[in-house]
């Protein structure tokens, strides 16, 4: 049984539809990435699943509890809302103790869990400092600690790395990974940073204007938009033209010469091309061209995301019409 | 960083619904955060000035001793209620503006409990005002044994008025899109209720009496003066307390019935 399941979930504000017929599911211990451009409905989806908003249609269940029992769902989830505010006066320890007591823990247990979580997120030494003195990254980590205060079965993190420096992002992402791995919690991660999703998430849900564009594993989503791949070929500078001419015979291959780097060719395969690199190397060997280096890279999630969310704006480097010699 | 394995049990608030936890935190924030002491300090300055004026008027026989006590109780009630309203009007809209409301709504504590806790915290300011006024009443009421009676009246009548108006302030706060709007609307409401009590020649029959009776502040102040200055029995004009008591009860009923629907992430009356 999925830990998190949405079926035909919708949210309308008058004539505006924020979420339109969304369906997806996530299993225990899974990290699911919620992606989409600004205004796609990511935050609304999280607010629906966390019972802050009431759906206009459809149904959902979280941690085995159906959406018509919001208080029971809130007992089992942890949430780091987008742009969460923090009171300035209390210390990190006081803040977490209060949060723990709101979840029904007595004073001594609240104090214990607050101290443990502060240590877990690396704020143990600043536990007694006022939140007003915390940096943005420290506040985000405090927010994650607060989201874990009730040992949740499902954790929702809305833009947890927003505004953090690279070191802060890395720390937060490591925590997210540990939440899923060591706690066995399902994590819903809403973010704009697609490299994070590729590194962390088992599956993704891509939204646009409230509608589901794609869902599944990262590989599944990439495959829905084709398997465009690119490669970088380096040959002796005086053989650049000869290499380009030899490769012109390879079907479905785009070739771009680098004006700044003589001897370097960027190769790009069109959607649907199969086994292109074998043909590339075969053509070069047949022409007697010495290959200095050859690196390939697969289509990334960011390519798939751009292709899905703004297909007309996706640049196709080295398109066939433009670069065929 | 390391995390600890998940426990499978759900954490839910105590049988009380969590309102004592919210009340404790809100009260701590009010008093340790500094807003409560500042408001109370301003209240005591004002009360000192009023007491000085009342005492000097009494010394010159412009004011009877009972009238001086009554004046002080009336000022204490009016200003104490005003301060309570200021605190309650900030309760929800302020959290909304600071971005801390969503986190509170994400806990299993019910929205009724959130309202109850915040109302309790606001009421502590009224109770503190009441404590501050006691020595002033003792000074002004010495010799005529009216200080105790005035203090008890202020507690009973004032608490009823403060509860009703603080509740109204809280309701305004739930539907206000900004903290400024909430405070302005609350103060305007108080001004509308308080202004008629200062009219010098409001007729005591017919429409004039109706105006006094439906106004929770006006009727409460009238009742106080009837008992403290007119030396009426407590039970004689008890019907004047109908409007403050009804308001307090009504506000509590609205909280119980409509609490879950009105405490929302976004202000307004549209459903979320």
Interface residues (C-beta under 8 A of the other chain):
Chain A: X13 X47 X50 X52 X53 X54 X71 X72 X74 X75 X76 X77 X79 X81 X83 X84 X85 X86 X87 X89 X90 X98 X99 X101 X102 X103 X104 X105 X116 X120 X121 X122 X146 X148 X150 X151 X152 X153 X171 X174 X175 X178 X179 X182 X183 X184 X185
Chain B: X1 X2 X3 X4 X5 X6 X7 X8 X9 X10 X11 X12 X13 X14 X18 X21 X22 X25 X29 X32 X33 X98 X99 X100 X102 X103 X104 X105 X106 X107 X108 X109 X110 X265 X270 X271 X272
